[in-house]
Amino acid sequence: MDSILQPWPWYVSGPLIALTMAILILLGKRFGMSSNLRTLCTIAGGAKAADFFKFDWKAQRWNLIVMIGVLIGGYIAANFLTIDDTVAISSNTVNKLNALGFHSAGNAYMPTEFFANEAFSNPKTLFVLILGGFLVGFGARYAGGCTSGHAISGLSNLQLPSLIAVIGFFAGGLAMVHFIFPLIF
């Protein structure tokens, strides 16, 4: 049980991801989580509002099963396989986040300043969450997929657009953390 409760080393999880991607490639499937939103909107009747949602969603059922598995696996891991909620990040990072007002840094996976129920009563936090969600959703759609789709599936297929998108994801993340984030907080 100890081996399940500890983080898996790269030489175990990396080959498992590679094996999964090899199977998907052999089956002619492409992995990505943001495409599930399009599928769910199509199931809910989105085709009546936009042509973007007019496609054969039944061909994507397998990816919906992956999404359900991620939700169930995340719940099991968070509630039954997590011994300690502290996050292993450097003390320098914790100090910088504390200075910005994130006092849960290093103590919780999700900053309680953003994700506790009390955070939704703060207009600034609510605005940042809504704007950030919109930008992530728009960016994933504009880039033709999300970080998991491009970084895992696209790069394993040696797709140049995925390489460009992943470079953009990292550049955007670095710009956010080093330049924009300190301005907001």
LOVEXLUM-466158 format. One record per residue (C-alpha): x, y, z; residue in three letters; residue number from 0. Coordinates in steps of 0.25 Angstrom, whole numbers, plus 2048, in hexadecimal, padded with zeros to 3 digits. Layout:
N
+-----+-----+-----+------+-----+
:  c1 :  c2 :  c3 : code : pos :
+-----+-----+-----+------+-----+
:   X :   Y :   Z :  ALA : NUM :
...
+-----+-----+-----+------+-----+
***
This chain:
185
+-----+-----+-----+------+-----+
:  c1 :  c2 :  c3 : code : pos :
+-----+-----+-----+------+-----+
: 800 : 800 : 800 :  MET :   0 :
: 80C : 809 : 803 :  ASP :   1 :
: 810 : 809 : 7F4 :  SER :   2 :
: 802 : 80E : 7F0 :  ILE :   3 :
: 801 : 819 : 7FA :  LEU :   4 :
: 80E : 81F : 7F6 :  GLN :   5 :
: 810 : 827 : 7E9 :  PRO :   6 :
: 815 : 81E : 7DE :  TRP :   7 :
: 822 : 820 : 7D8 :  PRO :   8 :
: 824 : 825 : 7C9 :  TRP :   9 :
: 829 : 817 : 7C5 :  TYR :  10 :
: 81C : 811 : 7C9 :  VAL :  11 :
: 812 : 81B : 7C5 :  SER :  12 :
: 819 : 820 : 7B8 :  GLY :  13 :
: 819 : 812 : 7B1 :  PRO :  14 :
: 80A : 810 : 7B6 :  LEU :  15 :
: 806 : 81D : 7AF :  ILE :  16 :
: 80F : 819 : 7A2 :  ALA :  17 :
: 808 : 80B : 7A2 :  LEU :  18 :
: 7FA : 812 : 7A3 :  THR :  19 :
: 7FE : 81C : 798 :  MET :  20 :
: 803 : 810 : 78F :  ALA :  21 :
: 7F6 : 809 : 791 :  ILE :  22 :
: 7EE : 815 : 78D :  LEU :  23 :
: 7F6 : 818 : 781 :  ILE :  24 :
: 7F5 : 809 : 77C :  LEU :  25 :
: 7E6 : 80B : 77E :  LEU :  26 :
: 7E5 : 818 : 777 :  GLY :  27 :
: 7E1 : 820 : 783 :  LYS :  28 :
: 7E5 : 82E : 788 :  ARG :  29 :
: 7E6 : 831 : 796 :  PHE :  30 :
: 7E1 : 83E : 79C :  GLY :  31 :
: 7D8 : 843 : 7A7 :  MET :  32 :
: 7D3 : 850 : 7A1 :  SER :  33 :
: 7CD : 848 : 796 :  SER :  34 :
: 7C3 : 842 : 7A0 :  ASN :  35 :
: 7BD : 850 : 7A3 :  LEU :  36 :
: 7B9 : 850 : 794 :  ARG :  37 :
: 7B3 : 842 : 795 :  THR :  38 :
: 7AB : 846 : 7A1 :  LEU :  39 :
: 7A6 : 852 : 79B :  CYS :  40 :
: 7A2 : 84A : 78F :  THR :  41 :
: 79B : 840 : 797 :  ILE :  42 :
: 794 : 84B : 79E :  ALA :  43 :
: 78E : 851 : 791 :  GLY :  44 :
: 799 : 85B : 78E :  GLY :  45 :
: 798 : 858 : 77F :  ALA :  46 :
: 78B : 860 : 77F :  LYS :  47 :
: 793 : 86D : 783 :  ALA :  48 :
: 7A0 : 86B : 77B :  ALA :  49 :
: 7A5 : 863 : 76F :  ASP :  50 :
: 7B2 : 860 : 777 :  PHE :  51 :
: 7AA : 856 : 77F :  PHE :  52 :
: 7A4 : 84E : 773 :  LYS :  53 :
: 7AD : 842 : 773 :  PHE :  54 :
: 7AC : 833 : 776 :  ASP :  55 :
: 7AE : 833 : 785 :  TRP :  56 :
: 7AC : 824 : 787 :  LYS :  57 :
: 7BA : 823 : 780 :  ALA :  58 :
: 7BF : 82A : 78D :  GLN :  59 :
: 7B8 : 821 : 797 :  ARG :  60 :
: 7C6 : 81A : 79B :  TRP :  61 :
: 7CB : 828 : 79F :  ASN :  62 :
: 7BF : 82B : 7A8 :  LEU :  63 :
: 7C3 : 81E : 7AF :  ILE :  64 :
: 7D1 : 823 : 7B1 :  VAL :  65 :
: 7CB : 830 : 7B7 :  MET :  66 :
: 7C2 : 828 : 7C0 :  ILE :  67 :
: 7CE : 820 : 7C4 :  GLY :  68 :
: 7D6 : 82C : 7C7 :  VAL :  69 :
: 7CB : 832 : 7D0 :  LEU :  70 :
: 7CA : 824 : 7D7 :  ILE :  71 :
: 7D9 : 822 : 7D8 :  GLY :  72 :
: 7DB : 830 : 7DD :  GLY :  73 :
: 7D0 : 82F : 7E8 :  TYR :  74 :
: 7D6 : 821 : 7ED :  ILE :  75 :
: 7E4 : 827 : 7ED :  ALA :  76 :
: 7E0 : 834 : 7F5 :  ALA :  77 :
: 7D7 : 82D : 7FF :  ASN :  78 :
: 7DE : 81F : 801 :  PHE :  79 :
: 7EC : 81F : 7FC :  LEU :  80 :
: 7F1 : 82C : 801 :  THR :  81 :
: 7F8 : 82B : 80E :  ILE :  82 :
: 7FC : 83A : 80F :  ASP :  83 :
: 7F6 : 846 : 809 :  ASP :  84 :
: 803 : 84E : 809 :  THR :  85 :
: 80A : 851 : 7FC :  VAL :  86 :
: 819 : 84F : 7FA :  ALA :  87 :
: 81D : 85D : 7F4 :  ILE :  88 :
: 829 : 865 : 7F8 :  SER :  89 :
: 829 : 86E : 804 :  SER :  90 :
: 82D : 879 : 7FB :  ASN :  91 :
: 820 : 877 : 7F3 :  THR :  92 :
: 818 : 876 : 7FF :  VAL :  93 :
: 81D : 883 : 805 :  ASN :  94 :
: 81B : 88B : 7F8 :  LYS :  95 :
: 80C : 885 : 7F7 :  LEU :  96 :
: 80A : 889 : 806 :  ASN :  97 :
: 80F : 897 : 803 :  ALA :  98 :
: 804 : 898 : 7F8 :  LEU :  99 :
: 7FA : 894 : 802 :  GLY : 100 :
: 7F9 : 885 : 7FF :  PHE : 101 :
: 7FB : 880 : 80D :  HIS : 102 :
: 7F6 : 871 : 809 :  SER : 103 :
: 803 : 870 : 800 :  ALA : 104 :
: 809 : 863 : 804 :  GLY : 105 :
: 7FE : 85E : 80C :  ASN : 106 :
: 7F3 : 85B : 802 :  ALA : 107 :
: 7F3 : 856 : 7F3 :  TYR : 108 :
: 7E9 : 861 : 7EF :  MET : 109 :
: 7EB : 86F : 7F5 :  PRO : 110 :
: 7E0 : 871 : 7FF :  THR : 111 :
: 7E0 : 880 : 7FC :  GLU : 112 :
: 7DB : 87C : 7EE :  PHE : 113 :
: 7D3 : 86F : 7F0 :  PHE : 114 :
: 7CD : 870 : 7FE :  ALA : 115 :
: 7BE : 874 : 7FF :  ASN : 116 :
: 7C1 : 881 : 805 :  GLU : 117 :
: 7CA : 885 : 7F9 :  ALA : 118 :
: 7BD : 886 : 7F0 :  PHE : 119 :
: 7B8 : 891 : 7F9 :  SER : 120 :
: 7C4 : 89A : 7F5 :  ASN : 121 :
: 7C1 : 8A1 : 7E8 :  PRO : 122 :
: 7D0 : 8A2 : 7E4 :  LYS : 123 :
: 7D2 : 893 : 7E6 :  THR : 124 :
: 7C5 : 890 : 7DE :  LEU : 125 :
: 7C9 : 899 : 7D3 :  PHE : 126 :
: 7D7 : 893 : 7D2 :  VAL : 127 :
: 7D1 : 885 : 7D2 :  LEU : 128 :
: 7C7 : 888 : 7C7 :  ILE : 129 :
: 7D1 : 890 : 7BE :  LEU : 130 :
: 7DB : 885 : 7C0 :  GLY : 131 :
: 7D1 : 87A : 7BD :  GLY : 132 :
: 7CD : 882 : 7B0 :  PHE : 133 :
: 7DB : 884 : 7AC :  LEU : 134 :
: 7DF : 875 : 7AE :  VAL : 135 :
: 7D2 : 870 : 7A6 :  GLY : 136 :
: 7D4 : 87A : 79B :  PHE : 137 :
: 7E3 : 876 : 79A :  GLY : 138 :
: 7E0 : 868 : 79A :  ALA : 139 :
: 7D6 : 869 : 78F :  ARG : 140 :
: 7DF : 873 : 787 :  TYR : 141 :
: 7EB : 86A : 788 :  ALA : 142 :
: 7E3 : 85E : 784 :  GLY : 143 :
: 7E4 : 857 : 791 :  GLY : 144 :
: 7E8 : 857 : 79F :  CYS : 145 :
: 7F6 : 855 : 7A6 :  THR : 146 :
: 7F3 : 846 : 7A7 :  SER : 147 :
: 7EF : 845 : 799 :  GLY : 148 :
: 7FB : 84C : 793 :  HIS : 149 :
: 805 : 848 : 79D :  ALA : 150 :
: 802 : 83A : 79E :  ILE : 151 :
: 7FB : 836 : 792 :  SER : 152 :
: 800 : 840 : 788 :  GLY : 153 :
: 80E : 83F : 78B :  LEU : 154 :
: 80E : 830 : 78B :  SER : 155 :
: 809 : 831 : 77D :  ASN : 156 :
: 814 : 83B : 77A :  LEU : 157 :
: 80A : 846 : 776 :  GLN : 158 :
: 811 : 853 : 773 :  LEU : 159 :
: 804 : 85B : 777 :  PRO : 160 :
: 805 : 854 : 785 :  SER : 161 :
: 813 : 857 : 787 :  LEU : 162 :
: 810 : 866 : 784 :  ILE : 163 :
: 804 : 866 : 78D :  ALA : 164 :
: 80C : 85F : 799 :  VAL : 165 :
: 817 : 86A : 797 :  ILE : 166 :
: 80B : 874 : 798 :  GLY : 167 :
: 805 : 86E : 7A4 :  PHE : 168 :
: 813 : 86E : 7AC :  PHE : 169 :
: 816 : 87C : 7A7 :  ALA : 170 :
: 808 : 881 : 7AB :  GLY : 171 :
: 809 : 87A : 7B9 :  GLY : 172 :
: 817 : 880 : 7BB :  LEU : 173 :
: 812 : 88E : 7B7 :  ALA : 174 :
: 806 : 88C : 7C0 :  MET : 175 :
: 80E : 888 : 7CD :  VAL : 176 :
: 819 : 892 : 7CB :  HIS : 177 :
: 812 : 89E : 7C6 :  PHE : 178 :
: 803 : 89E : 7C6 :  ILE : 179 :
: 801 : 897 : 7D3 :  PHE : 180 :
: 809 : 8A1 : 7DC :  PRO : 181 :
: 801 : 8AC : 7D6 :  LEU : 182 :
: 7F4 : 8A6 : 7DA :  ILE : 183 :
: 7F8 : 8A2 : 7E8 :  PHE : 184 :
+-----+-----+-----+------+-----+
***
